[in-house]
Structure formats: C-alpha cells, structure tokens
Amino acid sequence: MHSLKTIGHLFILVIFSLFGCTKSKTIRVIKLAHGLDVKHSVHQAMLKADEYINTVSKGNMRIQIYPNQQLGSERECLELLQIGSLDMTKVSGAVMENFAPKTRVFGLPFLFESKEHLFRVLDGAIGKELLDEGKEYWLKGMGYYDSGSRSFYTREKLITKPEDLIGLKIRVQESASAIEMVKQLGASPTPISWGELYTSIQQGVVDGAENNPPSFYLSKHYEVCKYYVIDEHTMIPDLLVISTHTWKRLNTQEKEWLQKAINFSIPYQRKLWIQSEKESLDAVIKAGVQVSYPEKKKFKEATYSMYNSFRKNFEMNQLIDCIQNEKN
C-alpha cells in the first residue's frame, strides 16, 4: 500500500516537472471596449475581426471585447487609451472631436449627400488623414464603421419642423458640434452618458435624444420615446481607435495582422448595418412608435450658420471644400 502511494507521488511529480519544462505559449491579447449592445453590428464586426486575427496568427493574437460600457463611457475609454490602460475602443466621431479637432467636421449637419458620398470620403485620402488626427494625443485611428444617420426621437411631442424642437431638452453626445446644432434648432442640448439615457428620458430629465435606428431600438429607448422623426441631420461614423502606447508595443507582423483584421471587418459591418437599420425601424413601428419623414430642407436651413462658423478656420474651410468635392 505504501509503495503504491510512493509510485503515485512520483507520477504526480513527473507530470508537474513535464509541465514545468514546457514553455507556455505567449498570446498577444488586444483589449477592445465599446458601449454598444452585443447584438449591434459593430460588436458583431469586432467578433469577425477577432475570428480573422485568430486564424491568420494561428492563435498567437486575439481581440478580447468588452461591450455595454463595461469599462466606461466612450470618453472614459479614450482616456484609458491615452494612459495605456486599454488597447482599443470604438468611439463616435462626435466624441472623437474632443481629442482630434478636425474630426468635428463630421458634426456638420447635412454635410454628406448620400451614403456613397460618405464612404468615398472615409475610404479615401480625407478619411485616412482624419484617422491620424489624434496621434499627438496618443490615439491612432484604424478604420471607420458605419453608424448611419442620426435623427431626433422624443417622448411626448411629434416633430415635423425645426420650430417643434424649441424649448425641448435634447440629449446630445459630448460634442461641441452636436451642442451647437441643437442650439441652432432652438432646443436645449443636454450631454448625458449613453448608459444613463434611458432613465433620464423616463424621469423627464430630457425630452428626447438623437441617434440612428439600431441604437434607438437596441437601447430600448422606443419604450419611453414614441415619436421618431427621420430628418437624418448628420452622418457621423464610428471610429476604431488604438492607443499609440499599444501600437508601439506591437511588432511589424502583429500590426499587419491587426490592421488586416479591422479592414476585413469593415465591409462586413457595413453590410450588417443596412439590414439592422431596416429591422430596427420595422421593430419600433411595430412597438407603436410614430415614425415620420419631415422636409429636410427646413432643418438644413435652420442649421446652415454652423458652416459660416466652421469656415472661419482656414484648415476647416479647406476640409469642407475637399469633402464637398467628393460628392460625385
């Protein structure tokens, strides 16, 4: 009996020594946080990017995703990137303007005439230039996801013209451009974190907000806002951003894998987006939301003075001209 115990102990020691001599595999893990629901096309595209990078790297590199504001709001995640505590995040162009000044051009109402116009800009030289805007703030853009068009939704009042917004408290992102746009329309802009917005609408802290159909639906804001006016005032893309601290730590091969994974996920997300927009609108209508399509010209005229303000800056004036030249 004693000899059996001894043999058993020796066997365990041998097993431990074998494992101890085996060199553990080092996997490069990129931590990516965002504030959206796991059903959102952006999250699904991130999963696709991880799947791609896992394949091409043969398991040597992965993307670990933290959705639903697990690691903070978009602004907080950007700040974590700046100090190197987080590797990557997805951020709206509206929030990015606080860290990369030229990206505030995305906040100009009715800047893009169509989705095709938007993609020509994002996928071309202008888009690449804007991705590099935040480098001196330790933020490197890696690509753009489609975030559709933003429109107003309200709790108690149907909006058919700009005047209907006068006096209403409208939630906006932490964006000077968004704040100015809402002011131009006569409403009171109120910056509130995305995660706190449902309760804020429910309690009457704000009368409404503005966002795209999938975000309106997946956030369940349609439960507390029964009016959705599709004025499509802005097309603000989502940016995938990496900390320059992380980027410098990656070797050449890892940088290539990561950029290719992001590039691979972008057309996948844009395809999902088209489908999710239609499904989201159908769902909120089914839930009793009154969806209306106003005359956009009135909203455009009401916010046009923003262009005069932007054009006072020489670089911004040139950027607006370059974007408008991409219409055709």
PAVONU-993372 format. One record per residue (C-alpha): residue number from 1; residue in three letters; y, z, x. Coordinates in nm, 4 decimals, always signed. Layout:
<NUM,ALA,<Y,Z,X>>;
...
//
This chain:
<1,MET,<+0.0000,+0.0000,+0.0000>>;
<2,HIS,<+0.2321,+0.0959,+0.2840>>;
<3,SER,<+0.1546,-0.2294,+0.4652>>;
<4,LEU,<+0.2382,-0.4320,+0.1543>>;
<5,LYS,<+0.5794,-0.2603,+0.1370>>;
<6,THR,<+0.6386,-0.3364,+0.5033>>;
<7,ILE,<+0.5465,-0.7004,+0.4535>>;
<8,GLY,<+0.7800,-0.7120,+0.1532>>;
<9,HIS,<+1.0709,-0.5680,+0.3522>>;
<10,LEU,<+1.0055,-0.8107,+0.6368>>;
<11,PHE,<+1.0036,-1.1007,+0.3887>>;
<12,ILE,<+1.3413,-0.9932,+0.2476>>;
<13,LEU,<+1.4876,-0.9613,+0.5978>>;
<14,VAL,<+1.3647,-1.3102,+0.6846>>;
<15,ILE,<+1.5250,-1.4535,+0.3680>>;
<16,PHE,<+1.8568,-1.2820,+0.4434>>;
<17,SER,<+1.8527,-1.3995,+0.8031>>;
<18,LEU,<+1.7857,-1.7560,+0.6900>>;
<19,PHE,<+2.0818,-1.7491,+0.4513>>;
<20,GLY,<+2.2919,-1.5824,+0.7164>>;
<21,CYS,<+2.2235,-1.8631,+0.9609>>;
<22,THR,<+2.3100,-2.1332,+0.7058>>;
<23,LYS,<+2.6685,-2.2485,+0.7376>>;
<24,SER,<+2.8335,-2.2272,+0.3953>>;
<25,LYS,<+2.9917,-2.5458,+0.2637>>;
<26,THR,<+3.3719,-2.5352,+0.2559>>;
<27,ILE,<+3.5131,-2.6890,-0.0594>>;
<28,ARG,<+3.8821,-2.7733,-0.0885>>;
<29,VAL,<+3.9927,-2.6450,-0.4307>>;
<30,ILE,<+4.3262,-2.7555,-0.5774>>;
<31,LYS,<+4.4561,-2.5131,-0.8411>>;
<32,LEU,<+4.6397,-2.7015,-1.1165>>;
<33,ALA,<+4.8143,-2.5177,-1.4031>>;
<34,HIS,<+4.9761,-2.6501,-1.7199>>;
<35,GLY,<+5.0902,-2.5243,-2.0592>>;
<36,LEU,<+4.9047,-2.7591,-2.2936>>;
<37,ASP,<+4.6004,-2.7212,-2.5161>>;
<38,VAL,<+4.2606,-2.8237,-2.3763>>;
<39,LYS,<+4.2377,-3.0954,-2.6436>>;
<40,HIS,<+4.5560,-3.2589,-2.5181>>;
<41,SER,<+4.5260,-3.5976,-2.3462>>;
<42,VAL,<+4.6926,-3.4552,-2.0337>>;
<43,HIS,<+4.4217,-3.1909,-1.9946>>;
<44,GLN,<+4.1513,-3.4497,-2.0587>>;
<45,ALA,<+4.3037,-3.6726,-1.7898>>;
<46,MET,<+4.3045,-3.3828,-1.5445>>;
<47,LEU,<+3.9342,-3.3299,-1.6114>>;
<48,LYS,<+3.8842,-3.7009,-1.5400>>;
<49,ALA,<+4.0750,-3.6621,-1.2110>>;
<50,ASP,<+3.8507,-3.3720,-1.1116>>;
<51,GLU,<+3.5419,-3.5733,-1.2034>>;
<52,TYR,<+3.6655,-3.8613,-0.9872>>;
<53,ILE,<+3.7527,-3.6469,-0.6854>>;
<54,ASN,<+3.4220,-3.4608,-0.7066>>;
<55,THR,<+3.2405,-3.7943,-0.6917>>;
<56,VAL,<+3.4364,-3.9603,-0.4101>>;
<57,SER,<+3.4405,-3.6457,-0.1962>>;
<58,LYS,<+3.0711,-3.5763,-0.2647>>;
<59,GLY,<+3.1594,-3.2291,-0.3860>>;
<60,ASN,<+3.3874,-3.1432,-0.0923>>;
<61,MET,<+3.7022,-3.1341,-0.3057>>;
<62,ARG,<+3.7662,-3.0168,-0.6625>>;
<63,ILE,<+4.0557,-2.9596,-0.9028>>;
<64,GLN,<+4.0499,-2.6243,-1.0807>>;
<65,ILE,<+4.2531,-2.6409,-1.4036>>;
<66,TYR,<+4.4342,-2.3547,-1.5778>>;
<67,PRO,<+4.5581,-2.4688,-1.9243>>;
<68,ASN,<+4.7530,-2.2962,-2.2039>>;
<69,GLN,<+5.0196,-2.1324,-1.9840>>;
<70,GLN,<+4.7584,-1.9077,-1.8225>>;
<71,LEU,<+4.9700,-1.8958,-1.5060>>;
<72,GLY,<+5.3108,-1.9114,-1.6721>>;
<73,SER,<+5.5638,-2.1480,-1.8251>>;
<74,GLU,<+5.6453,-2.4862,-1.6697>>;
<75,ARG,<+5.9437,-2.3444,-1.4832>>;
<76,GLU,<+5.7413,-2.0462,-1.3610>>;
<77,CYS,<+5.4651,-2.2779,-1.2373>>;
<78,LEU,<+5.7190,-2.4863,-1.0440>>;
<79,GLU,<+5.8485,-2.1681,-0.8827>>;
<80,LEU,<+5.4909,-2.0751,-0.7860>>;
<81,LEU,<+5.4589,-2.4180,-0.6232>>;
<82,GLN,<+5.7777,-2.3583,-0.4272>>;
<83,ILE,<+5.6419,-2.0412,-0.2667>>;
<84,GLY,<+5.2945,-2.1896,-0.2187>>;
<85,SER,<+5.1129,-1.9593,-0.4634>>;
<86,LEU,<+4.9979,-2.2519,-0.6804>>;
<87,ASP,<+4.8970,-2.6023,-0.5718>>;
<88,MET,<+4.9828,-2.8319,-0.8632>>;
<89,THR,<+5.1307,-2.8346,-1.2099>>;
<90,LYS,<+5.2232,-3.0673,-1.4936>>;
<91,VAL,<+5.5864,-3.0464,-1.5889>>;
<92,SER,<+5.8082,-3.2300,-1.8344>>;
<93,GLY,<+6.0794,-3.4432,-1.6788>>;
<94,ALA,<+6.3259,-3.2296,-1.8766>>;
<95,VAL,<+6.2270,-2.9155,-1.6845>>;
<96,MET,<+6.1941,-3.1021,-1.3541>>;
<97,GLU,<+6.5647,-3.1901,-1.3648>>;
<98,ASN,<+6.6412,-2.8292,-1.2655>>;
<99,PHE,<+6.4627,-2.8927,-0.9351>>;
<100,ALA,<+6.5172,-3.2668,-0.8809>>;
<101,PRO,<+6.8660,-3.3628,-1.0085>>;
<102,LYS,<+6.8149,-3.7387,-1.0531>>;
<103,THR,<+6.5248,-3.6840,-1.2957>>;
<104,ARG,<+6.7786,-3.5671,-1.5523>>;
<105,VAL,<+6.8266,-3.9371,-1.6274>>;
<106,PHE,<+6.5103,-3.9088,-1.8420>>;
<107,GLY,<+6.7071,-3.6830,-2.0761>>;
<108,LEU,<+6.9499,-3.9569,-2.1754>>;
<109,PRO,<+6.8926,-4.0399,-2.5447>>;
<110,PHE,<+6.7627,-4.3895,-2.6202>>;
<111,LEU,<+6.7522,-4.4893,-2.2523>>;
<112,PHE,<+6.4280,-4.6843,-2.2891>>;
<113,GLU,<+6.3963,-4.9633,-2.5438>>;
<114,SER,<+6.0166,-4.9582,-2.5582>>;
<115,LYS,<+5.7052,-4.8050,-2.4065>>;
<116,GLU,<+5.6682,-5.1179,-2.1925>>;
<117,HIS,<+6.0209,-5.0665,-2.0579>>;
<118,LEU,<+5.9393,-4.7030,-1.9752>>;
<119,PHE,<+5.6195,-4.7906,-1.7867>>;
<120,ARG,<+5.7916,-5.0669,-1.5887>>;
<121,VAL,<+6.0359,-4.8064,-1.4630>>;
<122,LEU,<+5.7800,-4.5297,-1.3997>>;
<123,ASP,<+5.5286,-4.7544,-1.2239>>;
<124,GLY,<+5.7853,-4.9375,-1.0126>>;
<125,ALA,<+6.0280,-4.8582,-0.7318>>;
<126,ILE,<+6.2541,-4.6418,-0.9517>>;
<127,GLY,<+5.9672,-4.4197,-1.0589>>;
<128,LYS,<+5.8470,-4.3777,-0.7004>>;
<129,GLU,<+6.1971,-4.2827,-0.5869>>;
<130,LEU,<+6.2235,-4.0178,-0.8575>>;
<131,LEU,<+5.8831,-3.8698,-0.7648>>;
<132,ASP,<+6.0255,-3.7960,-0.4192>>;
<133,GLU,<+6.3409,-3.6324,-0.5572>>;
<134,GLY,<+6.2104,-3.2756,-0.5353>>;
<135,LYS,<+6.0769,-3.2827,-0.1775>>;
<136,GLU,<+6.3602,-3.0767,-0.0331>>;
<137,TYR,<+6.2731,-2.8142,-0.2950>>;
<138,TRP,<+5.9046,-2.8108,-0.1847>>;
<139,LEU,<+5.7949,-3.0244,-0.4808>>;
<140,LYS,<+5.6264,-3.3640,-0.4444>>;
<141,GLY,<+5.5659,-3.5838,-0.7488>>;
<142,MET,<+5.2297,-3.7617,-0.7606>>;
<143,GLY,<+5.2410,-3.9568,-1.0849>>;
<144,TYR,<+5.3500,-3.9780,-1.4481>>;
<145,TYR,<+5.1581,-3.9084,-1.7666>>;
<146,ASP,<+5.2758,-4.0472,-2.0988>>;
<147,SER,<+5.4496,-3.7919,-2.3172>>;
<148,GLY,<+5.5562,-4.0306,-2.5902>>;
<149,SER,<+5.8857,-3.9974,-2.7735>>;
<150,ARG,<+6.0493,-3.6736,-2.8784>>;
<151,SER,<+6.1668,-3.6252,-3.2365>>;
<152,PHE,<+6.3020,-3.3376,-3.4453>>;
<153,TYR,<+6.0991,-3.1134,-3.6739>>;
<154,THR,<+6.2477,-2.8463,-3.8967>>;
<155,ARG,<+6.1410,-2.5520,-4.1069>>;
<156,GLU,<+6.3338,-2.5888,-4.4311>>;
<157,LYS,<+6.5530,-2.8978,-4.4221>>;
<158,LEU,<+6.4799,-3.2715,-4.4162>>;
<159,ILE,<+6.6833,-3.4541,-4.1504>>;
<160,THR,<+6.7870,-3.8091,-4.2416>>;
<161,LYS,<+7.1083,-3.8434,-4.0360>>;
<162,PRO,<+7.2729,-3.6630,-3.7420>>;
<163,GLU,<+7.5028,-3.4657,-3.9734>>;
<164,ASP,<+7.1991,-3.2912,-4.1212>>;
<165,LEU,<+7.1479,-3.1118,-3.7902>>;
<166,ILE,<+7.4919,-2.9481,-3.7933>>;
<167,GLY,<+7.4618,-2.5700,-3.7775>>;
<168,LEU,<+7.0854,-2.5635,-3.7192>>;
<169,LYS,<+6.9342,-2.3704,-3.4287>>;
<170,ILE,<+6.7053,-2.6124,-3.2453>>;
<171,ARG,<+6.4680,-2.5083,-2.9691>>;
<172,VAL,<+6.5079,-2.7132,-2.6527>>;
<173,GLN,<+6.3468,-2.7107,-2.3106>>;
<174,GLU,<+6.5253,-2.5516,-2.0160>>;
<175,SER,<+6.7178,-2.8708,-1.9586>>;
<176,ALA,<+7.0930,-2.9266,-1.9375>>;
<177,SER,<+7.0435,-3.2782,-2.0771>>;
<178,ALA,<+6.8470,-3.1551,-2.3792>>;
<179,ILE,<+7.1044,-2.8828,-2.4440>>;
<180,GLU,<+7.3906,-3.1337,-2.4297>>;
<181,MET,<+7.2119,-3.3822,-2.6568>>;
<182,VAL,<+7.1545,-3.1223,-2.9284>>;
<183,LYS,<+7.5160,-3.0088,-2.8991>>;
<184,GLN,<+7.6331,-3.3682,-2.9458>>;
<185,LEU,<+7.4396,-3.3779,-3.2719>>;
<186,GLY,<+7.6137,-3.0640,-3.3969>>;
<187,ALA,<+7.3195,-2.8248,-3.3697>>;
<188,SER,<+7.2864,-2.5078,-3.1611>>;
<189,PRO,<+7.0454,-2.5609,-2.8687>>;
<190,THR,<+6.8206,-2.2616,-2.8005>>;
<191,PRO,<+6.5945,-2.2643,-2.4913>>;
<192,ILE,<+6.2649,-2.0883,-2.5707>>;
<193,SER,<+5.9325,-2.0886,-2.3873>>;
<194,TRP,<+5.6730,-2.3224,-2.5412>>;
<195,GLY,<+5.4270,-2.0350,-2.5796>>;
<196,GLU,<+5.6776,-1.8294,-2.7819>>;
<197,LEU,<+5.7998,-2.1109,-3.0066>>;
<198,TYR,<+5.5564,-2.0783,-3.2984>>;
<199,THR,<+5.6550,-1.7149,-3.3574>>;
<200,SER,<+6.0247,-1.7959,-3.3056>>;
<201,ILE,<+6.0134,-2.0606,-3.5794>>;
<202,GLN,<+5.8079,-1.8370,-3.8062>>;
<203,GLN,<+6.0567,-1.5492,-3.7706>>;
<204,GLY,<+6.3619,-1.7737,-3.8124>>;
<205,VAL,<+6.4903,-1.7307,-3.4576>>;
<206,VAL,<+6.5244,-2.1108,-3.4609>>;
<207,ASP,<+6.5301,-2.3597,-3.7486>>;
<208,GLY,<+6.3280,-2.6223,-3.5691>>;
<209,ALA,<+6.2483,-2.7960,-3.2425>>;
<210,GLU,<+6.1890,-3.1413,-3.0960>>;
<211,ASN,<+5.8738,-3.2837,-2.9449>>;
<212,ASN,<+5.6126,-3.5572,-2.9649>>;
<213,PRO,<+5.3443,-3.5791,-3.2404>>;
<214,PRO,<+5.0439,-3.4489,-3.0370>>;
<215,SER,<+5.2399,-3.1437,-2.9200>>;
<216,PHE,<+5.3675,-3.0812,-3.2748>>;
<217,TYR,<+5.0108,-3.0970,-3.4060>>;
<218,LEU,<+4.8129,-2.9181,-3.1332>>;
<219,SER,<+5.0649,-2.6316,-3.1193>>;
<220,LYS,<+5.0167,-2.5886,-3.4973>>;
<221,HIS,<+5.3950,-2.5948,-3.5412>>;
<222,TYR,<+5.3325,-2.8081,-3.8503>>;
<223,GLU,<+5.2194,-2.4846,-4.0204>>;
<224,VAL,<+5.5758,-2.3495,-4.0041>>;
<225,CYS,<+5.7769,-2.6749,-3.9971>>;
<226,LYS,<+5.7228,-2.9069,-4.2922>>;
<227,TYR,<+5.9742,-3.1779,-4.2003>>;
<228,TYR,<+5.9341,-3.4222,-3.9110>>;
<229,VAL,<+6.1961,-3.6918,-3.8523>>;
<230,ILE,<+6.0781,-3.9656,-3.6164>>;
<231,ASP,<+6.4093,-4.0528,-3.4509>>;
<232,GLU,<+6.2468,-4.0885,-3.1040>>;
<233,HIS,<+6.5637,-3.9805,-2.9256>>;
<234,THR,<+6.4084,-3.9501,-2.5796>>;
<235,MET,<+6.1050,-4.0743,-2.3848>>;
<236,ILE,<+6.0611,-3.8048,-2.1226>>;
<237,PRO,<+5.7445,-3.8442,-1.9147>>;
<238,ASP,<+5.5266,-3.5654,-1.7805>>;
<239,LEU,<+5.5161,-3.5391,-1.4031>>;
<240,LEU,<+5.2224,-3.4237,-1.1942>>;
<241,VAL,<+5.3704,-3.2235,-0.9080>>;
<242,ILE,<+5.2124,-3.0770,-0.5952>>;
<243,SER,<+5.3556,-2.8091,-0.3679>>;
<244,THR,<+5.4595,-2.9578,-0.0342>>;
<245,HIS,<+5.3032,-2.6473,+0.1236>>;
<246,THR,<+4.9663,-2.7566,-0.0178>>;
<247,TRP,<+5.0238,-3.1232,+0.0665>>;
<248,LYS,<+5.0843,-3.0392,+0.4329>>;
<249,ARG,<+4.7588,-2.8410,+0.4466>>;
<250,LEU,<+4.5525,-3.1374,+0.3293>>;
<251,ASN,<+4.4089,-3.3758,+0.5860>>;
<252,THR,<+4.4565,-3.7524,+0.5539>>;
<253,GLN,<+4.1255,-3.8024,+0.3742>>;
<254,GLU,<+4.1951,-3.5238,+0.1222>>;
<255,LYS,<+4.5411,-3.6633,+0.0485>>;
<256,GLU,<+4.3887,-4.0036,-0.0189>>;
<257,TRP,<+4.1181,-3.8587,-0.2465>>;
<258,LEU,<+4.3733,-3.6593,-0.4465>>;
<259,GLN,<+4.6218,-3.9435,-0.4911>>;
<260,LYS,<+4.3451,-4.1835,-0.5956>>;
<261,ALA,<+4.2138,-3.9274,-0.8451>>;
<262,ILE,<+4.5595,-3.8934,-1.0004>>;
<263,ASN,<+4.6086,-4.2714,-1.0068>>;
<264,PHE,<+4.2700,-4.3081,-1.1738>>;
<265,SER,<+4.3555,-4.0534,-1.4435>>;
<266,ILE,<+4.6926,-4.2049,-1.5419>>;
<267,PRO,<+4.5756,-4.5170,-1.7368>>;
<268,TYR,<+4.3015,-4.3019,-1.8923>>;
<269,GLN,<+4.5613,-4.0525,-2.0203>>;
<270,ARG,<+4.7906,-4.3252,-2.1498>>;
<271,LYS,<+4.5064,-4.4788,-2.3465>>;
<272,LEU,<+4.4138,-4.1401,-2.4944>>;
<273,TRP,<+4.7794,-4.0792,-2.5774>>;
<274,ILE,<+4.8044,-4.3792,-2.8104>>;
<275,GLN,<+4.5012,-4.2586,-3.0010>>;
<276,SER,<+4.6196,-3.8952,-3.0130>>;
<277,GLU,<+4.9642,-3.9928,-3.1445>>;
<278,LYS,<+4.8150,-4.1686,-3.4455>>;
<279,GLU,<+4.5597,-3.8946,-3.5106>>;
<280,SER,<+4.8280,-3.6255,-3.4848>>;
<281,LEU,<+5.0656,-3.7950,-3.7292>>;
<282,ASP,<+4.7817,-3.8525,-3.9757>>;
<283,ALA,<+4.6794,-3.4871,-3.9465>>;
<284,VAL,<+5.0256,-3.3369,-4.0036>>;
<285,ILE,<+5.0851,-3.5655,-4.3023>>;
<286,LYS,<+4.7517,-3.4531,-4.4455>>;
<287,ALA,<+4.8643,-3.0926,-4.3911>>;
<288,GLY,<+5.1708,-3.1503,-4.6082>>;
<289,VAL,<+5.4401,-3.2369,-4.3542>>;
<290,GLN,<+5.7028,-3.4799,-4.4804>>;
<291,VAL,<+5.7400,-3.7455,-4.2087>>;
<292,SER,<+6.0492,-3.9665,-4.2260>>;
<293,TYR,<+6.1919,-4.2529,-4.0208>>;
<294,PRO,<+6.5742,-4.2472,-4.0080>>;
<295,GLU,<+6.8137,-4.5131,-3.8897>>;
<296,LYS,<+6.8071,-4.4591,-3.5120>>;
<297,LYS,<+7.1394,-4.6332,-3.4596>>;
<298,LYS,<+7.3276,-4.3354,-3.6059>>;
<299,PHE,<+7.1579,-4.0903,-3.3701>>;
<300,LYS,<+7.2240,-4.3209,-3.0758>>;
<301,GLU,<+7.5946,-4.3499,-3.1608>>;
<302,ALA,<+7.6232,-3.9718,-3.2039>>;
<303,THR,<+7.4951,-3.9072,-2.8501>>;
<304,TYR,<+7.6474,-4.2023,-2.6645>>;
<305,SER,<+7.9200,-3.9938,-2.4988>>;
<306,MET,<+7.6467,-3.8480,-2.2750>>;
<307,TYR,<+7.6342,-4.1836,-2.0957>>;
<308,ASN,<+8.0044,-4.1594,-2.0107>>;
<309,SER,<+7.9447,-3.8158,-1.8634>>;
<310,PHE,<+7.6427,-3.9281,-1.6583>>;
<311,ARG,<+7.8189,-4.2406,-1.5302>>;
<312,LYS,<+8.0941,-4.0337,-1.3669>>;
<313,ASN,<+7.8399,-3.9655,-1.0946>>;
<314,PHE,<+7.8084,-4.2720,-0.8675>>;
<315,GLU,<+7.4340,-4.2343,-0.7947>>;
<316,MET,<+7.3509,-4.1648,-1.1591>>;
<317,ASN,<+7.5584,-4.4632,-1.2691>>;
<318,GLN,<+7.3595,-4.6888,-1.0330>>;
<319,LEU,<+7.0304,-4.5398,-1.1535>>;
<320,ILE,<+7.1150,-4.6029,-1.5199>>;
<321,ASP,<+7.2038,-4.9654,-1.4385>>;
<322,CYS,<+6.8752,-5.0131,-1.2495>>;
<323,ILE,<+6.6769,-4.8723,-1.5410>>;
<324,GLN,<+6.8575,-5.0882,-1.7959>>;
<325,ASN,<+6.7946,-5.3951,-1.5789>>;
<326,GLU,<+6.4204,-5.3322,-1.6229>>;
<327,LYS,<+6.4341,-5.3986,-1.9982>>;
<328,ASN,<+6.2818,-5.7469,-1.9660>>;
//
